[in-house]
Amino acid sequence: MRSIAFADFLIGVALLFVFEGLMFAASPAWMRRAMKSALATPDNILRIVGIVSAVVGLLLIWFVRR
């Protein structure tokens, strides 16, 4: 039997795939440009953006679960 937390995690991963798939389907050229831009961005900037995104996501989960 899976826990509720694991089910929520799987739903989150599934939503990630849905949104990513929709972005590629809606505008493949834009996604290609975005990936090229990410390749040209320095590692420290990508790291900061990733940490900020993770913190915002955790705060959003915390507010929703409260």
CHARMM-style PDB file with segment names, atoms N, HN, CA, C and O in Angstrom:
ATOM      1  N   MET     1       0.834  -1.182   0.000  1.00  0.00      PROA
ATOM      2  CA  MET     1       0.000   0.000   0.000  1.00  0.00      PROA
ATOM      3  C   MET     1       0.880   1.247   0.000  1.00  0.00      PROA
ATOM      4  O   MET     1       1.803   1.358   0.807  1.00  0.00      PROA
ATOM      5  N   ARG     2       0.599   2.171  -0.892  1.00  0.00      PROA
ATOM      6  HN  ARG     2      -0.151   2.080  -1.547  1.00  0.00      PROA
ATOM      7  CA  ARG     2       1.377   3.402  -0.984  1.00  0.00      PROA
ATOM      8  C   ARG     2       0.847   4.431   0.000  1.00  0.00      PROA
ATOM      9  O   ARG     2      -0.343   4.467   0.314  1.00  0.00      PROA
ATOM     10  N   SER     3       1.750   5.255   0.471  1.00  0.00      PROA
ATOM     11  HN  SER     3       2.716   5.226   0.216  1.00  0.00      PROA
ATOM     12  CA  SER     3       1.342   6.319   1.386  1.00  0.00      PROA
ATOM     13  C   SER     3       0.746   7.483   0.594  1.00  0.00      PROA
ATOM     14  O   SER     3       0.924   7.588  -0.620  1.00  0.00      PROA
ATOM     15  N   ILE     4       0.043   8.339   1.302  1.00  0.00      PROA
ATOM     16  HN  ILE     4      -0.102   8.254   2.288  1.00  0.00      PROA
ATOM     17  CA  ILE     4      -0.542   9.521   0.671  1.00  0.00      PROA
ATOM     18  C   ILE     4       0.562  10.434   0.155  1.00  0.00      PROA
ATOM     19  O   ILE     4       0.434  11.016  -0.922  1.00  0.00      PROA
ATOM     20  N   ALA     5       1.652  10.561   0.923  1.00  0.00      PROA
ATOM     21  HN  ALA     5       1.755  10.088   1.797  1.00  0.00      PROA
ATOM     22  CA  ALA     5       2.761  11.427   0.501  1.00  0.00      PROA
ATOM     23  C   ALA     5       3.361  10.927  -0.806  1.00  0.00      PROA
ATOM     24  O   ALA     5       3.686  11.732  -1.679  1.00  0.00      PROA
ATOM     25  N   PHE     6       3.513   9.624  -0.956  1.00  0.00      PROA
ATOM     26  HN  PHE     6       3.249   8.970  -0.247  1.00  0.00      PROA
ATOM     27  CA  PHE     6       4.081   9.079  -2.189  1.00  0.00      PROA
ATOM     28  C   PHE     6       3.122   9.300  -3.355  1.00  0.00      PROA
ATOM     29  O   PHE     6       3.556   9.603  -4.466  1.00  0.00      PROA
ATOM     30  N   ALA     7       1.838   9.152  -3.111  1.00  0.00      PROA
ATOM     31  HN  ALA     7       1.486   8.905  -2.208  1.00  0.00      PROA
ATOM     32  CA  ALA     7       0.842   9.403  -4.165  1.00  0.00      PROA
ATOM     33  C   ALA     7       0.890  10.868  -4.592  1.00  0.00      PROA
ATOM     34  O   ALA     7       0.815  11.172  -5.782  1.00  0.00      PROA
ATOM     35  N   ASP     8       1.015  11.774  -3.623  1.00  0.00      PROA
ATOM     36  HN  ASP     8       1.076  11.527  -2.656  1.00  0.00      PROA
ATOM     37  CA  ASP     8       1.139  13.197  -3.956  1.00  0.00      PROA
ATOM     38  C   ASP     8       2.403  13.460  -4.765  1.00  0.00      PROA
ATOM     39  O   ASP     8       2.387  14.254  -5.705  1.00  0.00      PROA
ATOM     40  N   PHE     9       3.492  12.797  -4.401  1.00  0.00      PROA
ATOM     41  HN  PHE     9       3.505  12.152  -3.637  1.00  0.00      PROA
ATOM     42  CA  PHE     9       4.744  12.949  -5.141  1.00  0.00      PROA
ATOM     43  C   PHE     9       4.566  12.497  -6.590  1.00  0.00      PROA
ATOM     44  O   PHE     9       5.008  13.182  -7.513  1.00  0.00      PROA
ATOM     45  N   LEU    10       3.926  11.357  -6.790  1.00  0.00      PROA
ATOM     46  HN  LEU    10       3.567  10.801  -6.040  1.00  0.00      PROA
ATOM     47  CA  LEU    10       3.703  10.854  -8.146  1.00  0.00      PROA
ATOM     48  C   LEU    10       2.792  11.794  -8.943  1.00  0.00      PROA
ATOM     49  O   LEU    10       2.990  11.968 -10.146  1.00  0.00      PROA
ATOM     50  N   ILE    11       1.813  12.391  -8.299  1.00  0.00      PROA
ATOM     51  HN  ILE    11       1.651  12.249  -7.322  1.00  0.00      PROA
ATOM     52  CA  ILE    11       0.946  13.354  -8.975  1.00  0.00      PROA
ATOM     53  C   ILE    11       1.757  14.571  -9.394  1.00  0.00      PROA
ATOM     54  O   ILE    11       1.571  15.095 -10.492  1.00  0.00      PROA
ATOM     55  N   GLY    12       2.655  15.023  -8.525  1.00  0.00      PROA
ATOM     56  HN  GLY    12       2.806  14.597  -7.633  1.00  0.00      PROA
ATOM     57  CA  GLY    12       3.512  16.151  -8.862  1.00  0.00      PROA
ATOM     58  C   GLY    12       4.408  15.861 -10.054  1.00  0.00      PROA
ATOM     59  O   GLY    12       4.564  16.705 -10.937  1.00  0.00      PROA
ATOM     60  N   VAL    13       4.998  14.673 -10.084  1.00  0.00      PROA
ATOM     61  HN  VAL    13       4.872  13.987  -9.367  1.00  0.00      PROA
ATOM     62  CA  VAL    13       5.848  14.282 -11.208  1.00  0.00      PROA
ATOM     63  C   VAL    13       5.018  14.192 -12.484  1.00  0.00      PROA
ATOM     64  O   VAL    13       5.461  14.619 -13.550  1.00  0.00      PROA
ATOM     65  N   ALA    14       3.822  13.640 -12.374  1.00  0.00      PROA
ATOM     66  HN  ALA    14       3.462  13.294 -11.507  1.00  0.00      PROA
ATOM     67  CA  ALA    14       2.946  13.532 -13.546  1.00  0.00      PROA
ATOM     68  C   ALA    14       2.583  14.916 -14.081  1.00  0.00      PROA
ATOM     69  O   ALA    14       2.576  15.126 -15.294  1.00  0.00      PROA
ATOM     70  N   LEU    15       2.282  15.858 -13.192  1.00  0.00      PROA
ATOM     71  HN  LEU    15       2.287  15.687 -12.207  1.00  0.00      PROA
ATOM     72  CA  LEU    15       1.966  17.213 -13.633  1.00  0.00      PROA
ATOM     73  C   LEU    15       3.167  17.871 -14.305  1.00  0.00      PROA
ATOM     74  O   LEU    15       3.005  18.619 -15.269  1.00  0.00      PROA
ATOM     75  N   LEU    16       4.351  17.601 -13.810  1.00  0.00      PROA
ATOM     76  HN  LEU    16       4.482  16.993 -13.026  1.00  0.00      PROA
ATOM     77  CA  LEU    16       5.561  18.117 -14.445  1.00  0.00      PROA
ATOM     78  C   LEU    16       5.653  17.626 -15.886  1.00  0.00      PROA
ATOM     79  O   LEU    16       5.938  18.412 -16.790  1.00  0.00      PROA
ATOM     80  N   PHE    17       5.412  16.334 -16.108  1.00  0.00      PROA
ATOM     81  HN  PHE    17       5.180  15.696 -15.373  1.00  0.00      PROA
ATOM     82  CA  PHE    17       5.442  15.780 -17.460  1.00  0.00      PROA
ATOM     83  C   PHE    17       4.352  16.403 -18.339  1.00  0.00      PROA
ATOM     84  O   PHE    17       4.587  16.688 -19.513  1.00  0.00      PROA
ATOM     85  N   VAL    18       3.170  16.610 -17.772  1.00  0.00      PROA
ATOM     86  HN  VAL    18       2.980  16.378 -16.818  1.00  0.00      PROA
ATOM     87  CA  VAL    18       2.069  17.204 -18.538  1.00  0.00      PROA
ATOM     88  C   VAL    18       2.434  18.613 -18.994  1.00  0.00      PROA
ATOM     89  O   VAL    18       2.301  18.940 -20.174  1.00  0.00      PROA
ATOM     90  N   PHE    19       2.896  19.450 -18.057  1.00  0.00      PROA
ATOM     91  HN  PHE    19       3.004  19.184 -17.099  1.00  0.00      PROA
ATOM     92  CA  PHE    19       3.232  20.839 -18.411  1.00  0.00      PROA
ATOM     93  C   PHE    19       4.398  20.909 -19.380  1.00  0.00      PROA
ATOM     94  O   PHE    19       4.381  21.699 -20.324  1.00  0.00      PROA
ATOM     95  N   GLU    20       5.407  20.090 -19.150  1.00  0.00      PROA
ATOM     96  HN  GLU    20       5.421  19.448 -18.384  1.00  0.00      PROA
ATOM     97  CA  GLU    20       6.550  20.089 -20.063  1.00  0.00      PROA
ATOM     98  C   GLU    20       6.127  19.622 -21.453  1.00  0.00      PROA
ATOM     99  O   GLU    20       6.526  20.210 -22.458  1.00  0.00      PROA
ATOM    100  N   GLY    21       5.335  18.586 -21.505  1.00  0.00      PROA
ATOM    101  HN  GLY    21       5.011  18.109 -20.689  1.00  0.00      PROA
ATOM    102  CA  GLY    21       4.853  18.086 -22.792  1.00  0.00      PROA
ATOM    103  C   GLY    21       4.008  19.110 -23.524  1.00  0.00      PROA
ATOM    104  O   GLY    21       4.118  19.253 -24.742  1.00  0.00      PROA
ATOM    105  N   LEU    22       3.160  19.828 -22.787  1.00  0.00      PROA
ATOM    106  HN  LEU    22       3.071  19.712 -21.797  1.00  0.00      PROA
ATOM    107  CA  LEU    22       2.340  20.864 -23.417  1.00  0.00      PROA
ATOM    108  C   LEU    22       3.198  21.994 -23.966  1.00  0.00      PROA
ATOM    109  O   LEU    22       2.905  22.527 -25.036  1.00  0.00      PROA
ATOM    110  N   MET    23       4.251  22.365 -23.248  1.00  0.00      PROA
ATOM    111  HN  MET    23       4.489  21.932 -22.379  1.00  0.00      PROA
ATOM    112  CA  MET    23       5.124  23.440 -23.744  1.00  0.00      PROA
ATOM    113  C   MET    23       5.837  23.012 -25.024  1.00  0.00      PROA
ATOM    114  O   MET    23       5.945  23.798 -25.965  1.00  0.00      PROA
ATOM    115  N   PHE    24       6.324  21.770 -25.066  1.00  0.00      PROA
ATOM    116  HN  PHE    24       6.235  21.132 -24.301  1.00  0.00      PROA
ATOM    117  CA  PHE    24       6.980  21.287 -26.287  1.00  0.00      PROA
ATOM    118  C   PHE    24       5.987  21.166 -27.435  1.00  0.00      PROA
ATOM    119  O   PHE    24       6.326  21.460 -28.581  1.00  0.00      PROA
ATOM    120  N   ALA    25       4.766  20.736 -27.139  1.00  0.00      PROA
ATOM    121  HN  ALA    25       4.490  20.497 -26.208  1.00  0.00      PROA
ATOM    122  CA  ALA    25       3.757  20.588 -28.194  1.00  0.00      PROA
ATOM    123  C   ALA    25       3.290  21.940 -28.711  1.00  0.00      PROA
ATOM    124  O   ALA    25       3.069  22.103 -29.911  1.00  0.00      PROA
ATOM    125  N   ALA    26       3.137  22.911 -27.818  1.00  0.00      PROA
ATOM    126  HN  ALA    26       3.317  22.779 -26.843  1.00  0.00      PROA
ATOM    127  CA  ALA    26       2.620  24.220 -28.218  1.00  0.00      PROA
ATOM    128  C   ALA    26       3.646  25.035 -28.987  1.00  0.00      PROA
ATOM    129  O   ALA    26       3.296  25.731 -29.940  1.00  0.00      PROA
ATOM    130  N   SER    27       4.907  24.957 -28.585  1.00  0.00      PROA
ATOM    131  HN  SER    27       5.191  24.391 -27.811  1.00  0.00      PROA
ATOM    132  CA  SER    27       5.911  25.809 -29.226  1.00  0.00      PROA
ATOM    133  C   SER    27       7.296  25.160 -29.159  1.00  0.00      PROA
ATOM    134  O   SER    27       8.115  25.523 -28.315  1.00  0.00      PROA
ATOM    135  N   PRO    28       7.550  24.207 -30.046  1.00  0.00      PROA
ATOM    136  CA  PRO    28       8.854  23.549 -30.021  1.00  0.00      PROA
ATOM    137  C   PRO    28      10.016  24.502 -30.297  1.00  0.00      PROA
ATOM    138  O   PRO    28      11.100  24.335 -29.737  1.00  0.00      PROA
ATOM    139  N   ALA    29       9.799  25.496 -31.150  1.00  0.00      PROA
ATOM    140  HN  ALA    29       8.919  25.633 -31.605  1.00  0.00      PROA
ATOM    141  CA  ALA    29      10.882  26.450 -31.450  1.00  0.00      PROA
ATOM    142  C   ALA    29      11.240  27.262 -30.213  1.00  0.00      PROA
ATOM    143  O   ALA    29      12.419  27.494 -29.946  1.00  0.00      PROA
ATOM    144  N   TRP    30      10.235  27.698 -29.455  1.00  0.00      PROA
ATOM    145  HN  TRP    30       9.277  27.510 -29.672  1.00  0.00      PROA
ATOM    146  CA  TRP    30      10.495  28.459 -28.239  1.00  0.00      PROA
ATOM    147  C   TRP    30      11.250  27.611 -27.215  1.00  0.00      PROA
ATOM    148  O   TRP    30      12.177  28.093 -26.565  1.00  0.00      PROA
ATOM    149  N   MET    31      10.846  26.343 -27.076  1.00  0.00      PROA
ATOM    150  HN  MET    31      10.092  25.952 -27.605  1.00  0.00      PROA
ATOM    151  CA  MET    31      11.533  25.450 -26.130  1.00  0.00      PROA
ATOM    152  C   MET    31      12.986  25.223 -26.562  1.00  0.00      PROA
ATOM    153  O   MET    31      13.879  25.150 -25.717  1.00  0.00      PROA
ATOM    154  N   ARG    32      13.222  25.113 -27.855  1.00  0.00      PROA
ATOM    155  HN  ARG    32      12.497  25.172 -28.541  1.00  0.00      PROA
ATOM    156  CA  ARG    32      14.588  24.937 -28.355  1.00  0.00      PROA
ATOM    157  C   ARG    32      15.438  26.159 -28.010  1.00  0.00      PROA
ATOM    158  O   ARG    32      16.585  26.026 -27.584  1.00  0.00      PROA
ATOM    159  N   ARG    33      14.861  27.358 -28.199  1.00  0.00      PROA
ATOM    160  HN  ARG    33      13.929  27.466 -28.545  1.00  0.00      PROA
ATOM    161  CA  ARG    33      15.585  28.595 -27.847  1.00  0.00      PROA
ATOM    162  C   ARG    33      15.834  28.668 -26.344  1.00  0.00      PROA
ATOM    163  O   ARG    33      16.900  29.104 -25.908  1.00  0.00      PROA
ATOM    164  N   ALA    34      14.857  28.245 -25.557  1.00  0.00      PROA
ATOM    165  HN  ALA    34      13.991  27.892 -25.911  1.00  0.00      PROA
ATOM    166  CA  ALA    34      15.011  28.272 -24.099  1.00  0.00      PROA
ATOM    167  C   ALA    34      16.130  27.332 -23.657  1.00  0.00      PROA
ATOM    168  O   ALA    34      16.898  27.666 -22.754  1.00  0.00      PROA
ATOM    169  N   MET    35      16.228  26.161 -24.285  1.00  0.00      PROA
ATOM    170  HN  MET    35      15.604  25.890 -25.019  1.00  0.00      PROA
ATOM    171  CA  MET    35      17.296  25.217 -23.935  1.00  0.00      PROA
ATOM    172  C   MET    35      18.664  25.761 -24.345  1.00  0.00      PROA
ATOM    173  O   MET    35      19.642  25.600 -23.615  1.00  0.00      PROA
ATOM    174  N   LYS    36      18.733  26.409 -25.519  1.00  0.00      PROA
ATOM    175  HN  LYS    36      17.938  26.539 -26.112  1.00  0.00      PROA
ATOM    176  CA  LYS    36      20.000  27.023 -25.939  1.00  0.00      PROA
ATOM    177  C   LYS    36      20.402  28.129 -24.971  1.00  0.00      PROA
ATOM    178  O   LYS    36      21.580  28.278 -24.645  1.00  0.00      PROA
ATOM    179  N   SER    37      19.427  28.898 -24.518  1.00  0.00      PROA
ATOM    180  HN  SER    37      18.471  28.777 -24.783  1.00  0.00      PROA
ATOM    181  CA  SER    37      19.702  29.964 -23.563  1.00  0.00      PROA
ATOM    182  C   SER    37      20.208  29.387 -22.242  1.00  0.00      PROA
ATOM    183  O   SER    37      21.120  29.944 -21.630  1.00  0.00      PROA
ATOM    184  N   ALA    38      19.625  28.284 -21.805  1.00  0.00      PROA
ATOM    185  HN  ALA    38      18.884  27.832 -22.302  1.00  0.00      PROA
ATOM    186  CA  ALA    38      20.073  27.645 -20.564  1.00  0.00      PROA
ATOM    187  C   ALA    38      21.501  27.138 -20.703  1.00  0.00      PROA
ATOM    188  O   ALA    38      22.280  27.213 -19.752  1.00  0.00      PROA
ATOM    189  N   LEU    39      21.853  26.624 -21.875  1.00  0.00      PROA
ATOM    190  HN  LEU    39      21.221  26.563 -22.647  1.00  0.00      PROA
ATOM    191  CA  LEU    39      23.225  26.154 -22.095  1.00  0.00      PROA
ATOM    192  C   LEU    39      24.232  27.298 -22.024  1.00  0.00      PROA
ATOM    193  O   LEU    39      25.376  27.096 -21.615  1.00  0.00      PROA
ATOM    194  N   ALA    40      23.812  28.495 -22.420  1.00  0.00      PROA
ATOM    195  HN  ALA    40      22.883  28.659 -22.752  1.00  0.00      PROA
ATOM    196  CA  ALA    40      24.711  29.645 -22.425  1.00  0.00      PROA
ATOM    197  C   ALA    40      24.771  30.354 -21.068  1.00  0.00      PROA
ATOM    198  O   ALA    40      25.627  31.214 -20.859  1.00  0.00      PROA
ATOM    199  N   THR    41      23.876  30.004 -20.153  1.00  0.00      PROA
ATOM    200  HN  THR    41      23.180  29.306 -20.322  1.00  0.00      PROA
ATOM    201  CA  THR    41      23.829  30.655 -18.844  1.00  0.00      PROA
ATOM    202  C   THR    41      24.873  30.046 -17.919  1.00  0.00      PROA
ATOM    203  O   THR    41      25.027  28.825 -17.893  1.00  0.00      PROA
ATOM    204  N   PRO    42      25.595  30.867 -17.158  1.00  0.00      PROA
ATOM    205  CA  PRO    42      26.603  30.338 -16.234  1.00  0.00      PROA
ATOM    206  C   PRO    42      25.988  29.431 -15.163  1.00  0.00      PROA
ATOM    207  O   PRO    42      24.833  29.594 -14.769  1.00  0.00      PROA
ATOM    208  N   ASP    43      26.792  28.480 -14.711  1.00  0.00      PROA
ATOM    209  HN  ASP    43      27.730  28.347 -15.031  1.00  0.00      PROA
ATOM    210  CA  ASP    43      26.317  27.502 -13.722  1.00  0.00      PROA
ATOM    211  C   ASP    43      25.802  28.153 -12.449  1.00  0.00      PROA
ATOM    212  O   ASP    43      24.784  27.722 -11.907  1.00  0.00      PROA
ATOM    213  N   ASN    44      26.490  29.192 -11.957  1.00  0.00      PROA
ATOM    214  HN  ASN    44      27.316  29.542 -12.397  1.00  0.00      PROA
ATOM    215  CA  ASN    44      26.060  29.796 -10.697  1.00  0.00      PROA
ATOM    216  C   ASN    44      24.671  30.438 -10.818  1.00  0.00      PROA
ATOM    217  O   ASN    44      23.899  30.416  -9.860  1.00  0.00      PROA
ATOM    218  N   ILE    45      24.351  31.001 -11.969  1.00  0.00      PROA
ATOM    219  HN  ILE    45      24.978  31.019 -12.748  1.00  0.00      PROA
ATOM    220  CA  ILE    45      23.015  31.590 -12.177  1.00  0.00      PROA
ATOM    221  C   ILE    45      21.961  30.480 -12.219  1.00  0.00      PROA
ATOM    222  O   ILE    45      20.905  30.602 -11.597  1.00  0.00      PROA
ATOM    223  N   LEU    46      22.243  29.409 -12.945  1.00  0.00      PROA
ATOM    224  HN  LEU    46      23.100  29.310 -13.451  1.00  0.00      PROA
ATOM    225  CA  LEU    46      21.304  28.285 -12.998  1.00  0.00      PROA
ATOM    226  C   LEU    46      21.088  27.687 -11.610  1.00  0.00      PROA
ATOM    227  O   LEU    46      19.971  27.313 -11.255  1.00  0.00      PROA
ATOM    228  N   ARG    47      22.160  27.600 -10.832  1.00  0.00      PROA
ATOM    229  HN  ARG    47      23.068  27.904 -11.120  1.00  0.00      PROA
ATOM    230  CA  ARG    47      22.068  27.045  -9.479  1.00  0.00      PROA
ATOM    231  C   ARG    47      21.173  27.925  -8.608  1.00  0.00      PROA
ATOM    232  O   ARG    47      20.321  27.414  -7.880  1.00  0.00      PROA
ATOM    233  N   ILE    48      21.362  29.249  -8.678  1.00  0.00      PROA
ATOM    234  HN  ILE    48      22.054  29.664  -9.269  1.00  0.00      PROA
ATOM    235  CA  ILE    48      20.549  30.173  -7.877  1.00  0.00      PROA
ATOM    236  C   ILE    48      19.077  30.079  -8.282  1.00  0.00      PROA
ATOM    237  O   ILE    48      18.194  30.022  -7.427  1.00  0.00      PROA
ATOM    238  N   VAL    49      18.821  30.062  -9.593  1.00  0.00      PROA
ATOM    239  HN  VAL    49      19.539  30.108 -10.288  1.00  0.00      PROA
ATOM    240  CA  VAL    49      17.436  29.947 -10.072  1.00  0.00      PROA
ATOM    241  C   VAL    49      16.817  28.623  -9.600  1.00  0.00      PROA
ATOM    242  O   VAL    49      15.652  28.587  -9.206  1.00  0.00      PROA
ATOM    243  N   GLY    50      17.592  27.549  -9.641  1.00  0.00      PROA
ATOM    244  HN  GLY    50      18.539  27.578  -9.961  1.00  0.00      PROA
ATOM    245  CA  GLY    50      17.090  26.259  -9.186  1.00  0.00      PROA
ATOM    246  C   GLY    50      16.760  26.247  -7.703  1.00  0.00      PROA
ATOM    247  O   GLY    50      15.728  25.709  -7.300  1.00  0.00      PROA
ATOM    248  N   ILE    51      17.625  26.833  -6.892  1.00  0.00      PROA
ATOM    249  HN  ILE    51      18.463  27.269  -7.220  1.00  0.00      PROA
ATOM    250  CA  ILE    51      17.379  26.881  -5.443  1.00  0.00      PROA
ATOM    251  C   ILE    51      16.155  27.737  -5.135  1.00  0.00      PROA
ATOM    252  O   ILE    51      15.315  27.353  -4.322  1.00  0.00      PROA
ATOM    253  N   VAL    52      16.054  28.896  -5.783  1.00  0.00      PROA
ATOM    254  HN  VAL    52      16.736  29.208  -6.444  1.00  0.00      PROA
ATOM    255  CA  VAL    52      14.896  29.772  -5.554  1.00  0.00      PROA
ATOM    256  C   VAL    52      13.608  29.062  -5.982  1.00  0.00      PROA
ATOM    257  O   VAL    52      12.598  29.140  -5.281  1.00  0.00      PROA
ATOM    258  N   SER    53      13.635  28.377  -7.116  1.00  0.00      PROA
ATOM    259  HN  SER    53      14.455  28.314  -7.685  1.00  0.00      PROA
ATOM    260  CA  SER    53      12.452  27.648  -7.580  1.00  0.00      PROA
ATOM    261  C   SER    53      12.055  26.551  -6.592  1.00  0.00      PROA
ATOM    262  O   SER    53      10.872  26.367  -6.307  1.00  0.00      PROA
ATOM    263  N   ALA    54      13.034  25.833  -6.078  1.00  0.00      PROA
ATOM    264  HN  ALA    54      13.995  25.983  -6.310  1.00  0.00      PROA
ATOM    265  CA  ALA    54      12.749  24.770  -5.109  1.00  0.00      PROA
ATOM    266  C   ALA    54      12.147  25.338  -3.833  1.00  0.00      PROA
ATOM    267  O   ALA    54      11.195  24.773  -3.294  1.00  0.00      PROA
ATOM    268  N   VAL    55      12.687  26.441  -3.344  1.00  0.00      PROA
ATOM    269  HN  VAL    55      13.461  26.900  -3.781  1.00  0.00      PROA
ATOM    270  CA  VAL    55      12.161  27.059  -2.116  1.00  0.00      PROA
ATOM    271  C   VAL    55      10.740  27.569  -2.339  1.00  0.00      PROA
ATOM    272  O   VAL    55       9.871  27.375  -1.489  1.00  0.00      PROA
ATOM    273  N   VAL    56      10.501  28.216  -3.471  1.00  0.00      PROA
ATOM    274  HN  VAL    56      11.208  28.374  -4.161  1.00  0.00      PROA
ATOM    275  CA  VAL    56       9.147  28.706  -3.771  1.00  0.00      PROA
ATOM    276  C   VAL    56       8.180  27.528  -3.859  1.00  0.00      PROA
ATOM    277  O   VAL    56       7.062  27.610  -3.350  1.00  0.00      PROA
ATOM    278  N   GLY    57       8.594  26.437  -4.495  1.00  0.00      PROA
ATOM    279  HN  GLY    57       9.502  26.371  -4.908  1.00  0.00      PROA
ATOM    280  CA  GLY    57       7.740  25.252  -4.580  1.00  0.00      PROA
ATOM    281  C   GLY    57       7.431  24.660  -3.218  1.00  0.00      PROA
ATOM    282  O   GLY    57       6.290  24.287  -2.945  1.00  0.00      PROA
ATOM    283  N   LEU    58       8.443  24.571  -2.358  1.00  0.00      PROA
ATOM    284  HN  LEU    58       9.370  24.873  -2.580  1.00  0.00      PROA
ATOM    285  CA  LEU    58       8.215  24.044  -1.011  1.00  0.00      PROA
ATOM    286  C   LEU    58       7.288  24.950  -0.211  1.00  0.00      PROA
ATOM    287  O   LEU    58       6.415  24.462   0.507  1.00  0.00      PROA
ATOM    288  N   LEU    59       7.467  26.263  -0.327  1.00  0.00      PROA
ATOM    289  HN  LEU    59       8.176  26.659  -0.910  1.00  0.00      PROA
ATOM    290  CA  LEU    59       6.579  27.189   0.375  1.00  0.00      PROA
ATOM    291  C   LEU    59       5.142  27.062  -0.132  1.00  0.00      PROA
ATOM    292  O   LEU    59       4.197  27.097   0.657  1.00  0.00      PROA
ATOM    293  N   LEU    60       4.980  26.916  -1.441  1.00  0.00      PROA
ATOM    294  HN  LEU    60       5.748  26.887  -2.082  1.00  0.00      PROA
ATOM    295  CA  LEU    60       3.646  26.744  -2.003  1.00  0.00      PROA
ATOM    296  C   LEU    60       2.987  25.473  -1.478  1.00  0.00      PROA
ATOM    297  O   LEU    60       1.810  25.489  -1.117  1.00  0.00      PROA
ATOM    298  N   ILE    61       3.734  24.378  -1.432  1.00  0.00      PROA
ATOM    299  HN  ILE    61       4.690  24.365  -1.725  1.00  0.00      PROA
ATOM    300  CA  ILE    61       3.203  23.129  -0.876  1.00  0.00      PROA
ATOM    301  C   ILE    61       2.823  23.316   0.582  1.00  0.00      PROA
ATOM    302  O   ILE    61       1.768  22.855   1.017  1.00  0.00      PROA
ATOM    303  N   TRP    62       3.685  23.994   1.341  1.00  0.00      PROA
ATOM    304  HN  TRP    62       4.543  24.368   0.987  1.00  0.00      PROA
ATOM    305  CA  TRP    62       3.428  24.211   2.747  1.00  0.00      PROA
ATOM    306  C   TRP    62       2.140  25.017   2.959  1.00  0.00      PROA
ATOM    307  O   TRP    62       1.327  24.688   3.822  1.00  0.00      PROA
ATOM    308  N   PHE    63       1.966  26.090   2.148  1.00  0.00      PROA
ATOM    309  HN  PHE    63       2.627  26.357   1.447  1.00  0.00      PROA
ATOM    310  CA  PHE    63       0.745  26.896   2.284  1.00  0.00      PROA
ATOM    311  C   PHE    63      -0.497  26.116   1.891  1.00  0.00      PROA
ATOM    312  O   PHE    63      -1.536  26.258   2.534  1.00  0.00      PROA
ATOM    313  N   VAL    64      -0.417  25.306   0.862  1.00  0.00      PROA
ATOM    314  HN  VAL    64       0.427  25.190   0.339  1.00  0.00      PROA
ATOM    315  CA  VAL    64      -1.570  24.522   0.417  1.00  0.00      PROA
ATOM    316  C   VAL    64      -1.934  23.462   1.444  1.00  0.00      PROA
ATOM    317  O   VAL    64      -3.114  23.214   1.691  1.00  0.00      PROA
ATOM    318  N   ARG    65      -0.926  22.834   2.044  1.00  0.00      PROA
ATOM    319  HN  ARG    65       0.032  23.035   1.843  1.00  0.00      PROA
ATOM    320  CA  ARG    65      -1.177  21.752   3.015  1.00  0.00      PROA
ATOM    321  C   ARG    65      -1.595  22.262   4.376  1.00  0.00      PROA
ATOM    322  O   ARG    65      -2.106  21.489   5.187  1.00  0.00      PROA
ATOM    323  N   ARG    66      -1.393  23.545   4.652  1.00  0.00      PROA
ATOM    324  HN  ARG    66      -0.978  24.172   3.993  1.00  0.00      PROA
ATOM    325  CA  ARG    66      -1.738  24.105   5.957  1.00  0.00      PROA
ATOM    326  C   ARG    66      -3.211  24.162   6.187  1.00  0.00      PROA
ATOM    327  OT1 ARG    66      -3.654  24.611   7.244  1.00  0.00      PROA
TER     328      ARG     66
END
